[in-house]
Amino acid sequence: MNMRRFLILLLSAVLLASCAVMRAPARLERLVDRVERSADRYTPAQWQRANRQYESLVKEYIHNYRRYTTQEKRTAMSAIGRYHALLVDHGIKESVGFIGSLGSYVGGLIDILKQDAGAVKDFLQDVMGMKGTDLSGMLDRLQKYVQ
């Protein structure tokens, strides 16, 4: 009788422990909540770690898709959409910063291209097949956009 009681207690403990484990949709939502709160302060290393965690959770979600309730699927899809929005927002901010820093470089590049216009024109005509390219006009128009 003691063995039977022991097995029932052991089985109950295992069952309770398995119920206490957070499923992928809830963990996805928790990850996205955490990233949303501090995304503006994330370093590249933190973004990489968050992306690895996200990818792992999405793989787990896809692998176990049929086991989730409708509500869990909605939670997961909402978290996935929110995370992608965060990635787009982060990408736009990074791009704007990068493009803003290019202004000083582009002006110098145009000056160099104008100084060596003959070599650039030869390159465009011979290698790129752009016969009759008006290089000076093209560079002048480009310079207007940079200023």
Number of C-alpha atoms within 10 A of each C-alpha: 5 7 8 9 10 11 11 12 12 12 12 12 12 12 11 11 10 11 10 9 9 10 16 23 25 16 19 26 20 13 18 22 15 12 18 14 9 9 17 12 9 13 10 9 9 13 15 12 12 17 15 12 15 20 13 13 21 20 13 14 22 11 10 12 15 10 11 15 10 10 10 17 18 13 17 22 17 16 22 19 13 16 21 13 13 17 15 12 14 15 12 12 13 12 12 11 11 11 10 10 11 12 14 11 10 15 17 11 13 17 13 11 17 16 11 11 16 12 12 14 20 15 13 16 14 11 10 10 11 13 12 9 13 10 16 13 10 10 15 12 11 14 15 9 9 13 9
